[in-house]
Amino acid sequence: MTDSAPTPGTVYLVGAGPGDPGLLTRAGADALARAEVVIYDRLASPALLALAAPDAEMIYVGKASSRHTRTQEEINELLAEHAWRGKRVCRLKGGDPLVFGRGGEEAAHLRARGVPFVFVPGVTSSIAVPAYAGIPVTDRSCASSFAVITGHEDPTKPESALDWAGIAHGADTLVFLMGLANLPEIAAQLVAHGRPATTPAAAIQSGTTSRQRVVTGTLADIAGAVATARLESPVITVVGEVVGLRDTLAWFDTRPLFGKRVLVTRTREQASDLSRLLAEAGAEPVEFPVIRIEPLPAVPNLLDRLAKADWLVFTSANGLPHLLAQVRALGGDIRALGRGKVAAIGSGTAESLRACGLHVDFIPDRFVAEAFAAQFPDPAGLHIVIPRAQEAREVLPALLTARGATVDDLPIYRTVPEDGTPPPLADIDVITFASSSTVRSFRKLNPGTVSSTVACIGPVTADTARELGLRVDVQPDDYTLPALVQALVGYFAKS
């Protein structure tokens, strides 16, 4: 009896889009999440790699002009080798794999080696990058057609295969990919073959990312303008009357925080809320969690303590999930929260409670313990349970006790520092802190001088930052994430 022949895994040739990780398609995200091996390019956004399984093997095969980590033949064989080991492989390529992405060559090699493959189209940079620069490739007023042309032909060809006469007049809008080094020749050839030297042109560097830069001109001067601006690869060049629409349609690089790299220090689970708000304002969020939340063991008398509560007071969005986890561990469910009313310090905490079906009976005007204790309706004689962090300040229980309440301080989780190497702070414009614990953990990792702008969500966090030697530049009047982002917008508008 002989062993059956091995069955190869499938290779997914996935277009990662032009740079903005939000432009990855759902099919691409699914292929990336299920891959056992990810082989990725230089132009594939690093943020996308976080979508892969934690145990996936990551292999970088990036290529820049004259600097290739591997030849194309080596990449082709690498794909086949891992597939023949029975692995599901995601080949993550910038843009679309079949628009000057050499996806066809890789697929042909896989077919010759008997390896199944799937094309997963991506958002091509030839359309998305001009769009992010406020330049539509077609417009009823001035462009009914567009063409996509390589600006960097195969250097082994004996002569150019480009029909410059046909290109110059073949479409209203011309989009050249990978043509930075050849831009003077491209402009000269178009003019020599009849395209007017006054034709508008734009060069777009690192389109759809926070590093996007746009230089505009005409065919007569665009090469010189790009050289003066010192644009760097990758650059896409657009030629045609549509370039003139940028003055009206620019949107991406005109947002208030565009180009700012902002460090988000919240826990990994909570970082996305702030990151989304920052990205909407044009910033590039850099997530580096400096803390994590660890549950504490349930105390045996937890259910009895909850049953006595006239009020449950939640000080953060972490409270309810960890409290319910302890309740379930003791055989109870949400009914164990009892008959008490519910209070929250902060609108974010209140929203998290409402999302779980709880009615919030009280929220203070200001989201700090001192305001909560002062504004809380007469607590004299009431039994108040506060499920919160082990290391939380003693201010709230003390103030409520002083007003006549019986306070049951219930630690249900603790905040512990995360390990890791922070990104170089020289590349960070703003550091955000949403709690005192994030400040303390950050300073353990970065005890030296910090020159980045520092933004704190509220006065308690800001005081901790100052105590630990940080200059606080931004603090919103309302202690919420949206207010923190708006305060950053105002700060940079003034500066």
LUMDO-40281 format. One line per field, with one value per residue (C-alpha): z, x, y; residue number from 1. Coordinates in nm, 4 decimals. Example, Ala and Ser with C-alpha at 12.3 -4.5 7.8 and 13.67 -1.06 7.14 Angstrom:
pz <- [0.7800|0.7140] $
px <- [1.2300|1.3670] $
py <- [-0.4500|-0.1060] $
resi <- [1|2] $
***
This chain:
pz <- [0.0000|-0.1009|0.0442|-0.1572|-0.3299|-0.1158|-0.1737|-0.2129|-0.0328|-0.2155|-0.2854|-0.2608|-0.4713|-0.2756|-0.3690|-0.0542|-0.2015|-0.2408|0.1229|0.3332|0.5214|0.5127|0.1375|0.1744|0.0449|0.2624|0.0497|0.0974|0.4744|0.4882|0.2887|0.5105|0.8337|0.7273|0.5857|0.7464|0.5493|0.4484|0.1807|0.1517|-0.0491|0.0450|-0.0569|0.1506|0.4600|0.7795|0.9550|0.7451|0.8889|1.2219|1.0522|1.0055|1.2548|1.5425|1.4462|1.0718|0.9231|0.7878|0.4986|0.3575|-0.0122|-0.0724|-0.3782|-0.4282|-0.7256|-0.7481|-0.4007|-0.4163|-0.1164|-0.3563|-0.7305|-0.8877|-0.9731|-0.6082|-0.4998|-0.7502|-0.6156|-0.2534|-0.3132|-0.4685|-0.1976|0.0885|-0.0980|-0.1570|0.2174|0.2425|0.3646|0.2841|0.1472|0.1202|-0.1306|-0.0203|-0.2974|-0.3106|-0.5212|-0.7486|-0.8232|-1.1959|-1.2532|-1.3002|-0.9967|-1.1692|-1.0301|-1.3674|-1.3664|-1.0188|-1.1092|-1.4246|-1.2188|-0.9691|-1.2468|-1.3933|-1.0507|-1.0005|-0.7248|-0.7088|-0.6798|-0.6354|-0.7558|-0.4992|-0.6757|-0.4834|-0.5098|-0.7736|-0.6989|-1.0489|-0.9426|-0.5622|-0.5351|-0.7672|-0.5813|-0.2471|-0.4106|-0.5197|-0.8840|-1.0495|-1.3450|-1.5399|-1.5268|-1.7587|-1.7970|-1.9283|-1.9362|-2.0831|-2.0827|-1.8948|-1.9490|-1.7061|-1.8222|-1.6600|-1.5977|-1.5422|-1.8157|-1.7891|-1.8143|-2.0010|-2.3029|-2.6008|-2.6640|-2.5253|-2.6100|-2.5375|-2.8335|-2.7330|-3.0250|-2.9299|-2.5576|-2.6057|-2.7691|-2.6653|-2.3561|-2.1878|-1.8588|-1.8414|-1.5196|-1.4975|-1.2241|-1.0881|-1.3104|-1.0747|-1.2163|-1.5738|-1.5260|-1.7354|-2.0227|-1.9879|-2.0040|-2.2950|-2.4950|-2.4486|-2.5630|-2.8533|-2.9710|-2.9644|-2.6117|-2.5344|-2.2944|-2.1038|-2.0143|-1.6337|-1.4506|-1.0915|-0.9116|-0.5975|-0.3460|-0.1053|-0.1961|0.0492|0.3447|0.5961|0.3932|0.0844|-0.0962|-0.4158|-0.6636|-0.9550|-1.2700|-1.6421|-1.8735|-1.9291|-1.5643|-1.3640|-1.3689|-1.2332|-0.9697|-0.8499|-0.8318|-0.6317|-0.3932|-0.3618|-0.3896|-0.3189|-0.4536|-0.4766|-0.7010|-0.9392|-1.2154|-1.3574|-1.6844|-1.8083|-1.7477|-1.4448|-1.2466|-1.2395|-1.0289|-0.7305|-0.6173|-0.5703|-0.4742|-0.2462|0.0746|0.2142|0.2685|0.3766|0.6927|1.0160|1.1521|0.8169|0.8355|1.2157|1.3573|1.6885|1.9457|2.0996|2.4351|2.5372|2.5801|2.2621|2.2989|2.3485|2.1062|1.8015|1.9200|1.9515|1.6392|1.4340|1.5531|1.4806|1.1333|1.0529|1.1373|0.9029|1.1501|1.1294|1.4512|1.5776|1.8271|2.1040|2.4068|2.7238|2.9560|2.9564|3.1733|3.3774|3.5546|3.9253|4.0799|4.1913|4.5652|4.7110|4.8585|4.5390|4.4735|4.8280|4.8026|4.4765|4.6215|4.8916|4.6457|4.6201|4.3496|4.1206|4.0177|3.7133|3.6657|3.3273|3.0368|3.1703|3.4770|3.3554|3.1376|3.4182|3.6780|3.4680|3.4107|3.7869|3.8271|3.5649|3.7339|4.0454|3.8534|3.8241|3.5346|3.4748|3.7186|3.9967|3.9507|4.1643|4.2060|4.2446|4.0226|3.7907|3.7696|3.5398|3.5451|3.1867|2.8694|2.7238|3.0273|3.0108|2.6437|2.7159|2.9870|2.7606|2.4904|2.7347|2.8059|3.1334|3.2025|3.3434|3.6161|3.6897|3.5099|3.6535|3.4545|3.4781|3.4424|3.7513|4.0937|4.2738|4.0549|4.0789|4.4604|4.4853|4.2414|4.3413|4.4782|4.8568|4.9342|5.3098|5.4267|5.0831|5.0045|4.7033|4.5261|4.3019|4.0731|3.9467|3.9067|4.1939|4.1747|4.1446|4.3488|4.6974|4.6349|4.5285|4.8163|5.0665|4.9450|4.9249|5.2721|5.4023|5.2674|5.4683|5.2247|5.2961|5.0176|4.9036|4.6967|4.4714|4.2781|3.9776|3.7510|3.7571|3.5117|3.4392|3.2158|2.8685|2.7440|2.4079|2.2272|2.1550|1.8126|1.7798|1.9362|1.6785|1.4306|1.6603|1.6568|1.9408|2.2375|2.3804|2.7314|2.8348|3.1942|3.4613|3.4271|3.0628|3.1678|3.4365|3.2084|2.9245|3.1499|3.2597|2.8956|2.8082|3.1123|2.9114|2.7514|2.5377|2.2711|2.1108|2.1825|2.4854|2.5014|2.8134|2.8328|3.1683|3.4703|3.6720|3.3813|3.3141|3.6769|3.6636|3.3434|3.4993|3.8143|3.5930|3.4093|3.0979|2.9569|2.8907|2.5784|2.5195|2.7606|2.6521|2.8562|2.8263|2.9280|2.6292|2.3295|2.0732|2.2801|2.3004|1.9210|1.8772|2.1261|1.9139|1.6063|1.7834|1.9119|1.5690|1.4089|1.6422|1.5928] $
px <- [0.0000|0.1466|0.0863|-0.1398|0.0159|0.0307|-0.2344|-0.1070|-0.2591|-0.4181|-0.2433|-0.4619|-0.3229|-0.4697|-0.4728|-0.4006|-0.5152|-0.3084|-0.2093|-0.5115|-0.5848|-0.9559|-0.9566|-0.8848|-1.1825|-1.3808|-1.2609|-0.9022|-0.9442|-1.0944|-0.8063|-0.5548|-0.7242|-0.7311|-0.3774|-0.1103|0.1635|0.1573|0.4037|0.3784|0.5107|0.6628|0.3494|0.1123|0.0160|0.1763|-0.1572|-0.3040|-0.0643|-0.2461|-0.5440|-0.3489|-0.3682|-0.1195|0.0591|0.0781|0.4267|0.5095|0.7568|0.8601|0.9514|0.9374|1.0921|1.1974|1.3791|1.7178|1.6658|1.4972|1.4924|1.4162|1.3942|1.0537|1.1583|1.2437|0.9065|0.7281|0.9037|0.8486|0.4738|0.4798|0.7029|0.4757|0.1647|0.3166|0.3704|-0.0072|-0.0245|-0.2893|-0.0882|-0.1861|0.0240|-0.0449|0.0321|-0.0075|-0.2957|-0.4486|-0.2454|-0.3202|-0.2570|0.1214|0.1428|0.2923|0.0097|-0.0336|0.3291|0.2946|-0.0303|0.1254|0.4131|0.1694|-0.0371|0.2803|0.3652|0.0151|-0.0792|-0.4369|-0.4708|-0.7399|-0.7302|-0.8676|-0.8851|-0.7829|-0.8629|-0.6172|-0.4009|-0.4608|-0.8104|-0.7893|-0.4782|-0.6086|-0.9421|-0.7676|-0.5977|-0.9342|-0.8781|-1.1452|-1.0039|-1.3230|-1.5630|-1.8464|-1.7071|-1.3643|-1.2795|-1.4760|-1.1910|-0.8761|-0.5778|-0.3351|0.0247|0.3369|0.5983|0.8643|0.8949|1.0875|1.4522|1.5473|1.3388|1.5586|1.3345|1.0229|0.6947|0.4979|0.3195|0.3730|0.1739|-0.1207|-0.0840|-0.0640|-0.4088|-0.5574|-0.7491|-0.8523|-0.6849|-0.3512|-0.2394|0.1264|0.2268|0.5803|0.7133|0.8981|1.2461|1.1153|0.8877|1.0996|1.1000|0.7267|0.6418|0.8782|0.7398|0.3799|0.4607|0.6727|0.3780|0.1251|-0.0140|-0.0099|0.2636|-0.0034|-0.1922|-0.2429|-0.0469|-0.0187|0.2278|0.1007|0.3392|0.2247|-0.1382|-0.4164|-0.1726|-0.0786|0.2409|0.0482|0.1920|0.0584|0.2468|0.0585|0.1717|0.1663|0.3520|0.5981|0.6992|0.5761|0.9127|1.0904|0.8241|0.8505|1.2298|1.2042|0.9526|1.1756|0.8932|0.9901|0.8600|0.5878|0.4513|0.1559|0.1333|-0.1989|-0.2142|-0.5323|-0.7860|-0.9241|-0.6196|-0.7781|-1.0655|-0.8348|-0.8838|-1.2531|-1.2505|-0.9465|-1.0660|-0.8220|-0.5158|-0.7192|-0.8573|-0.7528|-0.5139|-0.3803|-0.0207|-0.0113|0.1047|-0.0730|0.0291|-0.2699|-0.1719|-0.5075|-0.5569|-0.5620|-0.9370|-1.0194|-0.7741|-0.9987|-1.2522|-0.9907|-0.8076|-1.1263|-1.1920|-0.8336|-0.8414|-1.1650|-0.9881|-0.7033|-0.4435|-0.2513|-0.3168|-0.0200|-0.1524|0.0896|-0.1032|0.0961|-0.1527|-0.3790|-0.6730|-0.6535|-0.9598|-0.9492|-1.0918|-1.4522|-1.4991|-1.7256|-1.9782|-2.0085|-2.3737|-2.4736|-2.2893|-2.4638|-2.8047|-2.7623|-2.6863|-2.9138|-2.6779|-2.4172|-2.1570|-1.9419|-1.6303|-1.5211|-1.6416|-1.4323|-1.6528|-1.9641|-1.7965|-1.5630|-1.8386|-2.0609|-1.7686|-1.7322|-2.1079|-2.1096|-1.8145|-2.0313|-2.3254|-2.5266|-2.6385|-2.7295|-3.0213|-2.7616|-2.7033|-3.0138|-3.2680|-3.0246|-3.0071|-2.7118|-2.4717|-2.1782|-1.8846|-1.8610|-2.0646|-1.8474|-1.9081|-2.2790|-2.2968|-2.1275|-2.3865|-2.6774|-2.5359|-2.5758|-2.9361|-2.8919|-3.0686|-2.8322|-2.9985|-2.7246|-2.4260|-2.2421|-2.1809|-1.8058|-1.6579|-1.4354|-1.4870|-1.5063|-1.7925|-1.9721|-1.9620|-2.0717|-2.3639|-2.4855|-2.8440|-2.8581|-2.6603|-2.7176|-2.8187|-2.7771|-2.5679|-2.3449|-2.1368|-1.8523|-1.7135|-1.3822|-1.0078|-0.7987|-0.5663|-0.8390|-0.8178|-0.9736|-1.1386|-1.4840|-1.5513|-1.4196|-1.6381|-1.9530|-1.8871|-1.8460|-2.1944|-2.3438|-2.3397|-2.2261|-1.9733|-1.8675|-1.5492|-1.5416|-1.2149|-1.2985|-0.9993|-0.6537|-0.4504|-0.1010|0.1770|0.2244|0.5677|0.7058|0.9278|0.7580|0.7912|1.0580|0.9093|1.0869|0.8290|0.5331|0.3603|0.1137|0.0935|-0.2550|-0.3384|-0.6886|-0.6079|-0.3428|-0.2425|-0.1467|0.0753|0.2522|0.3138|0.4310|0.6832|0.8275|0.8974|0.9992|1.1492|1.3408|1.2551|0.9410|0.9144|0.5905|0.2651|0.0955|-0.2840|-0.4698|-0.8393|-0.9017|-0.7527|-0.6665|-0.4742|-0.3101|-0.2002|-0.0406|0.1408|0.2805|0.3864|0.5849|0.7628|0.5504|0.4350|0.0603|-0.0334|-0.3936|-0.6790|-1.0457|-1.3173|-1.5309|-1.3522|-1.4484|-1.2660|-1.4514|-1.3686|-1.0036|-0.9815|-1.1574|-0.9167|-0.6281|-0.7890|-0.8147|-0.4581|-0.3064|-0.5358|-0.3872|-0.0288] $
py <- [0.0000|0.3357|0.6780|0.9020|1.2022|1.5191|1.7825|2.1370|2.4304|2.7202|3.0500|3.3603|3.6458|3.9352|4.3013|4.5004|4.8301|5.1469|5.2092|5.3024|4.9782|5.0605|4.9961|4.6238|4.4276|4.1876|3.8966|4.0111|4.0412|3.6920|3.5407|3.7178|3.6073|3.2394|3.2256|3.0108|3.1875|3.5559|3.6694|4.0458|4.3398|4.6748|4.8650|4.6507|4.8533|4.7145|4.7700|4.4916|4.2357|4.2652|4.0999|3.7780|3.4925|3.5333|3.2113|3.2845|3.2814|3.6279|3.6599|3.9967|4.0070|4.3820|4.5367|4.8959|5.0436|4.8674|4.7140|4.3754|4.1429|3.8553|3.8215|3.7621|3.4059|3.3428|3.4811|3.2576|2.9511|3.0561|3.0602|2.7147|2.5666|2.6736|2.5613|2.2178|2.1910|2.1960|2.5570|2.8132|3.1067|3.4733|3.6657|4.0246|4.2705|4.6479|4.7775|4.5137|4.1985|4.2197|4.5920|4.6010|4.3755|4.0692|3.8607|3.6944|3.5785|3.4341|3.2586|3.1109|2.9698|2.8194|2.6626|2.5072|2.3643|2.2229|2.4660|2.6020|2.9782|3.2419|3.6024|3.8476|4.1853|4.4945|4.8641|4.9795|5.2802|5.4120|5.5214|5.5437|5.7597|6.0325|6.0165|6.0783|6.3769|6.5148|6.4203|6.2019|6.0115|6.0845|6.3770|6.4708|6.8211|6.7261|6.3542|6.0652|5.8125|5.7237|5.4993|5.3395|5.3181|5.1828|5.4457|5.1821|4.9229|4.5975|4.7147|4.3947|4.4949|4.5956|4.8969|5.0620|4.8948|5.2110|5.3687|5.7299|5.8680|5.6499|5.7239|6.0996|6.1089|5.7738|5.8931|6.2156|6.1218|5.9413|5.7728|5.6654|5.4189|5.3832|5.6605|5.8952|5.8411|5.8584|6.1601|6.4004|6.1493|6.0823|6.4527|6.5104|6.2184|6.3315|6.6841|6.5558|6.3467|6.6246|6.6602|7.0351|7.1444|7.3376|7.0163|7.0013|6.7313|6.6121|6.3884|6.2142|6.0571|5.7823|5.8350|5.7382|5.7500|6.0183|6.0738|6.1783|6.4795|6.6316|6.8508|7.0062|7.1805|7.1248|6.8907|7.1730|7.2090|6.9068|6.7266|7.0322|7.0929|6.7324|6.7554|7.0795|6.9215|6.6126|6.3647|6.0068|5.6762|5.5561|5.8313|5.8258|6.0875|6.2069|6.4000|6.5685|6.8427|6.6547|6.7714|7.1168|6.9789|6.9270|7.2870|7.2113|6.8433|6.8017|6.6336|6.3815|6.5986|6.9016|6.7393|6.9141|6.6487|6.5306|6.4135|6.3902|6.0578|6.0023|5.7417|5.5622|5.4110|5.2579|4.8848|4.6798|4.6197|4.9884|5.1501|5.1218|5.3827|5.6557|5.5403|5.5695|5.9244|6.0272|5.8746|6.0559|6.3825|6.2913|6.1662|5.8392|5.6436|5.4432|5.1903|5.0995|4.9676|5.0289|4.8578|4.5557|4.4595|4.1383|3.9932|3.9212|3.6013|3.6298|3.6709|3.3981|3.6452|3.8524|3.7684|3.8613|4.1937|4.2786|4.1880|4.4560|4.7361|5.0398|5.1706|5.0189|5.2773|5.2042|5.4144|5.2763|5.0672|4.7788|4.7406|4.5634|4.2944|4.1924|4.2026|3.9769|3.7399|3.7016|3.6550|3.3788|3.2116|3.1816|3.0366|3.3575|3.5776|3.9422|3.9125|3.8960|4.2703|4.3099|4.5869|4.8764|5.1810|5.2316|5.5268|5.5940|5.8316|5.9456|5.9252|5.6492|5.4308|5.5088|5.4108|5.0782|5.0059|5.0972|4.8727|4.5844|4.6737|4.8631|5.1917|5.4550|5.6577|5.9122|6.0702|6.3726|6.6910|6.6417|6.2960|6.2812|6.1242|6.4594|6.5854|6.2523|6.2510|6.6148|6.5829|6.2364|6.2479|6.2249|5.9048|5.9077|5.5612|5.4032|5.0955|5.1751|4.9097|5.0299|4.7545|4.8924|4.8551|4.7265|5.0275|5.2941|5.6156|5.6182|5.9548|5.8325|5.5857|5.8380|6.1258|5.9135|5.7733|6.1273|6.2029|5.9167|5.6244|5.2714|5.2063|4.8598|4.9041|4.5951|4.5341|4.3151|4.3717|4.5199|4.7228|4.5926|4.7302|4.5862|4.4897|4.5898|4.8335|5.1658|5.3250|5.5968|5.9082|6.1233|5.9924|6.0671|6.4065|6.3462|6.1078|6.0511|5.9355|5.8285|5.7282|5.7732|5.4095|5.4651|5.7567|5.5550|5.2572|5.4803|5.6554|5.3243|5.2486|5.6071|5.7789|6.0391|6.3706|6.3728|6.6424|6.5205|6.7015|6.5405|6.5175|6.3966|6.3164|6.4850|6.6625|6.3525|6.2035|6.5399|6.5751|6.2309|6.3260|6.6441|6.4585|6.2226|6.5014|6.5455|6.8776|6.8586|7.0536|6.9479|6.8766|6.8985|7.0665|6.7517|6.4332|6.2189|6.0746|6.2914|6.5989|6.4943|6.4722|6.8077|6.9639|6.8365|6.9898|7.3236|7.3047|7.2484|7.5067|7.7677|7.6515] $
resi <- [1|2|3|4|5|6|7|8|9|10|11|12|13|14|15|16|17|18|19|20|21|22|23|24|25|26|27|28|29|30|31|32|33|34|35|36|37|38|39|40|41|42|43|44|45|46|47|48|49|50|51|52|53|54|55|56|57|58|59|60|61|62|63|64|65|66|67|68|69|70|71|72|73|74|75|76|77|78|79|80|81|82|83|84|85|86|87|88|89|90|91|92|93|94|95|96|97|98|99|100|101|102|103|104|105|106|107|108|109|110|111|112|113|114|115|116|117|118|119|120|121|122|123|124|125|126|127|128|129|130|131|132|133|134|135|136|137|138|139|140|141|142|143|144|145|146|147|148|149|150|151|152|153|154|155|156|157|158|159|160|161|162|163|164|165|166|167|168|169|170|171|172|173|174|175|176|177|178|179|180|181|182|183|184|185|186|187|188|189|190|191|192|193|194|195|196|197|198|199|200|201|202|203|204|205|206|207|208|209|210|211|212|213|214|215|216|217|218|219|220|221|222|223|224|225|226|227|228|229|230|231|232|233|234|235|236|237|238|239|240|241|242|243|244|245|246|247|248|249|250|251|252|253|254|255|256|257|258|259|260|261|262|263|264|265|266|267|268|269|270|271|272|273|274|275|276|277|278|279|280|281|282|283|284|285|286|287|288|289|290|291|292|293|294|295|296|297|298|299|300|301|302|303|304|305|306|307|308|309|310|311|312|313|314|315|316|317|318|319|320|321|322|323|324|325|326|327|328|329|330|331|332|333|334|335|336|337|338|339|340|341|342|343|344|345|346|347|348|349|350|351|352|353|354|355|356|357|358|359|360|361|362|363|364|365|366|367|368|369|370|371|372|373|374|375|376|377|378|379|380|381|382|383|384|385|386|387|388|389|390|391|392|393|394|395|396|397|398|399|400|401|402|403|404|405|406|407|408|409|410|411|412|413|414|415|416|417|418|419|420|421|422|423|424|425|426|427|428|429|430|431|432|433|434|435|436|437|438|439|440|441|442|443|444|445|446|447|448|449|450|451|452|453|454|455|456|457|458|459|460|461|462|463|464|465|466|467|468|469|470|471|472|473|474|475|476|477|478|479|480|481|482|483|484|485|486|487|488|489|490|491|492|493|494|495] $
***
